[in-house]
Amino acid sequence: MSRLGSLGSRLYRGEVGYDFIGKRKIWYGISILITITAVVALAVSGLNMGIEFKGGAVFTTPSTSASVAQAEESAVSASGHQAIVQKLGNGGLRIQITEVDLAKSDAIKADLSKDLKVPEEKINADLVGPSWGEQIANKAWTGLGIFMILVVIYLAIAFEWRMAIAALVALIHDITITVGIYALVGFEVTPGTVIGLLTILGYSLYDTVVVFDSLKEGTKGITKQTRWTYSEIANRSINGTLVRSINTTVVALLPVAGLLFIGGGVLGAGMLNDISLSLFVGLAAGAYSSIFIATPLVADLKEREPQMKALKKRILAKRAAAAAKGESAEDEQSQDDDVPVDAAPTAAVVGQRQQPRGHGRTPGKRR
């Protein structure tokens, strides 16, 4: 068995683990700092909206010896607006100029033909109106809102409202970070970017639901025992699915990284950046939020319940009594018969000696 697989098995059995829940204030602080940075970048720099949202013209030339820099300089001089130039596979150029109307496009086309030494009739010009981009943006916001509502309803029914709130916070967290990164790096926002954002929401939700499902199973009958608090079982749920989350995230990030760094960076296929950056940042943020934000937030909300407060008080009192007698919590628990089978093997207290006896064995009995 590989080391990673062995570690995953030990994490699942509760033999080792990391106290994610206990250090939740650190993760909250990191997320707040990143979110503030993203919001400031968005407020200061704004988003570099693509032609589909601003409106403008796209000029496509046949094969030419003109460089990208030369074409960009010519387009800016002819239009008076910023231009984005991309080299095509056939040797031609794709020149994108925002805020250009029909009246200006013919004059710009003539200037480009002269500067780039390309016949004017062979330059293809496509105009995009700003109203079309506005429609796309409105539909994107509508789709995002519907998605969020459906997510909250589903999680509230399948799990509980606290988990629905935590998942919603995690999704907003992922969107904010991704949009902030776009503002920082200045990548163009296109319909492909919107598609990438919607894609990462589904991935982030999947990773979160995996942890929530483990947590739901582990907390069945939790109030009938006096061994584990809700936060301790939540911590065990994260550790039990940690390796799986890492594996799925790495496997998903590798091809996206290829699109972003090789396709968009090395090969110069700038159009790939539209969707690959949102996917790359969103996938990483989604894996982070499902572990460090969503589940700790659920634990925070649950620990505020009166019954969970009472349970924690009983458990701490029992541990204090056991410590006063010189006994361990394990020895004290062996005298109880009220511990549910599902609770004990799915919980782990990091930093204490605890090794669950196995999933099929009823706690309180020794072999």
C-alpha positions in Angstrom: 0.0 0.0 0.0 1.3 3.5 -0.9 2.2 5.9 1.8 -0.7 8.2 0.8 -3.2 5.3 0.9 -1.9 4.2 4.3 -2.2 7.7 5.6 -5.8 7.9 4.3 -6.7 4.6 6.1 -5.1 5.9 9.3 -7.0 9.2 9.0 -10.3 7.4 8.4 -9.8 5.1 11.4 -8.9 8.1 13.6 -5.4 6.9 14.4 -3.9 10.1 13.2 -5.4 13.5 12.4 -5.2 17.2 12.3 -7.3 19.6 14.4 -9.0 21.5 11.7 -11.9 22.5 13.8 -9.8 23.6 16.8 -7.8 26.0 14.6 -10.9 27.3 12.7 -10.2 30.9 13.8 -6.9 30.8 11.9 -8.7 29.6 8.7 -11.4 32.2 9.1 -8.8 34.9 9.5 -7.0 33.7 6.3 -10.2 33.6 4.3 -11.2 37.1 5.6 -7.8 38.5 4.6 -8.0 36.9 1.1 -11.6 38.1 0.6 -10.7 41.6 1.6 -7.8 41.6 -0.8 -10.1 40.4 -3.6 -12.8 43.0 -2.8 -10.2 45.8 -2.7 -8.7 44.7 -6.0 -12.2 44.6 -7.5 -13.0 48.1 -6.3 -9.7 49.6 -7.4 -8.9 47.8 -10.6 -12.2 46.5 -11.6 -12.8 43.7 -14.1 -11.4 43.7 -17.6 -14.7 43.0 -19.4 -14.5 41.4 -22.8 -15.9 42.6 -26.0 -19.0 40.5 -25.5 -20.0 42.7 -22.5 -18.7 46.1 -23.6 -19.4 45.8 -27.3 -16.9 46.5 -30.1 -15.4 45.0 -33.1 -13.2 42.0 -33.9 -11.0 42.2 -37.0 -9.5 38.9 -38.3 -6.7 39.2 -40.9 -5.2 36.6 -43.2 -1.6 35.4 -42.8 0.7 38.4 -42.3 4.3 39.1 -41.3 3.2 41.8 -38.9 3.9 41.2 -35.3 1.4 41.3 -32.4 3.0 44.4 -31.0 2.9 46.2 -34.4 -0.8 45.2 -34.9 -1.7 46.4 -31.4 0.0 49.8 -31.9 -1.8 50.2 -35.2 -5.2 49.3 -33.7 -4.8 51.7 -30.8 -3.7 54.5 -33.2 -6.6 53.9 -35.5 -9.4 53.5 -32.9 -8.2 55.5 -29.9 -9.1 52.5 -27.7 -7.2 49.7 -26.1 -6.8 46.7 -28.3 -6.2 43.0 -27.7 -4.2 41.2 -30.4 -3.8 37.4 -30.7 -1.8 35.4 -33.2 -3.8 32.7 -34.9 -2.6 29.3 -36.0 -2.8 30.2 -39.7 -0.5 33.1 -39.2 -3.3 35.7 -39.2 -4.2 38.1 -36.4 -7.3 38.5 -34.3 -7.6 42.2 -33.3 -10.3 43.0 -30.7 -11.2 46.6 -30.0 -13.9 47.6 -27.5 -16.4 50.4 -27.8 -16.3 50.6 -31.6 -19.5 51.1 -33.7 -20.3 50.5 -37.3 -19.3 54.1 -38.4 -15.8 53.7 -37.0 -15.2 50.1 -38.1 -14.7 50.9 -41.8 -12.1 53.5 -41.1 -10.3 51.3 -38.6 -10.3 48.5 -41.2 -8.7 50.7 -43.8 -6.0 51.9 -41.4 -5.2 48.3 -40.4 -5.0 47.2 -44.0 -2.5 50.0 -44.7 -0.3 49.4 -41.6 -0.3 45.6 -41.7 0.0 45.5 -45.5 -3.0 43.2 -45.9 -5.8 43.7 -48.5 -8.7 45.5 -47.0 -11.3 43.1 -48.5 -9.6 40.1 -46.8 -9.9 41.6 -43.3 -13.1 40.2 -41.7 -14.9 42.6 -39.3 -17.5 41.4 -36.7 -19.4 43.9 -34.6 -20.8 43.1 -31.2 -23.4 45.4 -29.6 -23.2 46.2 -25.9 -26.8 45.3 -25.4 -26.0 41.6 -26.2 -23.3 41.6 -23.6 -25.8 43.1 -21.1 -28.2 40.3 -21.8 -25.5 37.7 -21.3 -24.5 39.3 -18.0 -28.2 39.4 -16.8 -28.7 35.8 -17.7 -25.5 34.8 -15.9 -26.6 36.5 -12.7 -30.1 35.0 -13.0 -28.6 31.5 -13.4 -26.3 32.0 -10.5 -29.1 33.2 -8.3 -31.3 30.2 -9.2 -28.3 27.8 -8.6 -27.8 29.3 -5.1 -31.4 29.0 -4.2 -31.6 25.4 -5.4 -28.4 24.5 -3.5 -29.8 25.9 -0.2 -33.1 24.1 -0.6 -31.5 20.8 -1.5 -29.0 20.9 1.4 -31.7 22.0 3.9 -33.8 19.0 2.9 -31.0 16.4 2.5 -29.1 17.6 5.6 -30.1 20.6 7.6 -30.4 24.4 7.3 -27.0 24.9 9.1 -25.2 22.9 6.5 -27.1 24.8 3.8 -25.9 28.1 5.2 -22.3 26.9 5.5 -22.3 25.6 1.9 -23.7 28.9 0.7 -21.0 30.9 2.5 -18.3 28.6 1.0 -19.7 29.1 -2.5 -19.8 32.9 -2.1 -16.2 32.7 -0.7 -15.1 30.8 -3.8 -16.7 33.2 -6.2 -15.3 36.3 -4.5 -11.8 34.9 -4.5 -12.0 33.9 -8.2 -13.4 37.3 -9.3 -10.8 39.1 -7.2 -8.0 37.2 -8.9 -9.3 38.3 -12.3 -9.2 41.9 -11.1 -5.7 41.5 -9.8 -4.2 39.9 -12.9 -6.3 41.8 -15.4 -7.4 38.8 -17.4 -10.3 39.4 -19.7 -13.8 38.4 -18.5 -15.7 36.6 -21.3 -18.7 34.2 -21.5 -16.1 31.5 -21.1 -15.2 33.0 -17.7 -18.8 32.8 -16.6 -19.0 29.2 -17.7 -15.9 28.5 -15.6 -17.4 30.1 -12.6 -20.5 28.0 -12.8 -18.4 24.9 -13.2 -16.3 25.5 -10.1 -19.5 26.0 -8.1 -20.6 22.5 -8.8 -17.2 21.1 -8.0 -17.0 23.0 -4.7 -20.4 21.9 -3.7 -19.6 18.2 -4.5 -16.5 18.3 -2.2 -18.5 20.0 0.6 -21.3 17.5 0.4 -18.9 14.6 0.7 -17.7 15.9 4.0 -21.3 16.8 5.1 -22.4 13.2 4.3 -19.7 11.8 6.5 -20.6 14.2 9.3 -24.3 13.3 9.1 -23.5 9.6 9.5 -21.1 10.3 12.3 -23.4 12.4 14.4 -26.4 10.0 14.5 -27.5 9.6 18.1 -24.8 11.9 19.3 -26.7 13.1 22.3 -27.0 9.5 23.6 -23.3 9.3 24.4 -20.9 11.2 26.5 -17.6 10.6 24.7 -17.4 12.9 21.7 -18.5 16.5 21.1 -20.0 17.6 17.8 -16.8 19.5 16.9 -14.7 16.4 17.5 -16.9 14.3 15.2 -16.8 17.0 12.6 -13.0 17.1 12.8 -13.0 13.3 12.3 -15.2 13.7 9.2 -12.7 16.1 7.6 -9.8 13.9 8.4 -11.6 10.9 7.0 -12.2 12.5 3.6 -9.0 14.6 3.5 -7.0 12.3 1.2 -9.9 11.9 -1.1 -10.3 15.6 -1.4 -6.6 16.1 -2.1 -6.6 13.4 -4.7 -9.7 14.7 -6.6 -8.4 18.3 -6.4 -4.9 17.4 -7.8 -6.4 15.3 -10.6 -8.7 18.1 -11.5 -6.1 20.8 -11.3 -3.5 19.1 -13.5 -5.3 19.4 -16.9 -6.5 22.9 -16.0 -3.0 23.9 -15.1 -1.9 22.6 -18.6 -4.5 24.9 -20.2 -3.5 27.9 -18.2 0.3 27.7 -18.1 1.1 25.8 -21.2 -1.8 26.6 -23.5 -2.3 30.2 -22.4 1.3 31.0 -21.3 3.8 29.0 -23.4 1.8 28.6 -26.6 0.2 32.0 -26.4 -3.4 30.8 -26.8 -4.8 33.7 -24.9 -8.4 32.6 -25.3 -7.8 29.6 -23.1 -7.1 32.0 -20.2 -10.7 33.1 -20.2 -11.9 29.8 -18.7 -8.7 28.1 -17.4 -7.9 30.8 -14.8 -11.4 30.7 -13.3 -11.3 26.9 -13.2 -7.8 26.8 -11.7 -8.5 29.4 -8.9 -12.0 28.1 -8.3 -11.0 24.5 -7.9 -8.3 25.3 -5.4 -10.6 27.7 -3.5 -13.4 25.1 -3.5 -11.2 22.4 -2.0 -10.0 24.9 0.6 -13.4 26.1 1.5 -14.9 22.7 1.9 -12.3 21.7 4.5 -11.4 25.0 6.2 -14.7 27.0 6.0 -17.8 25.0 5.4 -17.4 22.2 8.0 -15.9 24.4 10.8 -18.8 26.8 10.2 -21.3 24.0 10.6 -19.6 23.0 13.9 -19.8 26.5 15.1 -23.5 26.7 14.4 -24.3 23.3 15.9 -22.3 24.0 19.1 -24.6 27.0 19.7 -27.6 24.6 20.2 -28.6 24.1 23.8 -28.5 20.3 23.5 -25.0 20.5 22.1 -23.9 22.9 24.8 -25.2 20.5 27.4 -23.5 17.6 25.7 -20.2 19.3 25.6 -20.6 20.3 29.3 -21.3 16.7 30.3 -18.3 15.4 28.3 -15.9 17.9 29.7 -17.1 17.2 33.2 -16.7 13.5 32.7 -13.2 13.9 31.3 -12.3 16.1 34.3 -13.6 13.5 36.7 -11.7 10.8 34.9 -8.5 12.8 35.0 -9.0 13.4 38.7 -9.2 9.7 39.3 -6.1 9.1 37.2 -8.1 7.3 34.5 -8.2 8.0 30.8 -11.3 8.9 28.9 -11.1 5.6 27.1 -11.2 3.7 30.5 -14.1 5.8 31.7 -16.0 5.3 28.5 -15.7 1.5 28.7 -18.1 1.6 31.6 -20.9 3.2 29.5 -23.5 1.3 27.6 -25.2 4.2 26.0 -22.7 5.0 23.2 -24.2 4.6 19.7 -22.3 2.4 17.3 -22.1 5.2 14.6 -20.7 7.9 16.9 -17.6 6.4 18.4 -15.8 5.1 15.2 -16.3 8.3 13.3 -14.8 10.7 15.9 -11.3 11.7 16.8 -9.8 14.1 19.2 -6.5 15.4 17.9 -3.8 15.7 20.4 -5.2 12.9 22.7 -4.5 9.2 22.7 -7.5 7.7 21.0 -7.8 4.8 18.7 -11.4 3.8 17.8 -11.8 0.0 18.2 -13.3 -0.5 14.8 -16.5 0.1 12.9 -18.3 -3.1 13.7 -17.8 -3.2 17.4 -20.1 -1.8 20.0 -18.2 0.6 22.4 -18.3 -0.4 26.0 -17.4 -4.1 25.4 -13.9 -5.6 25.4 -12.7 -8.6 23.6 
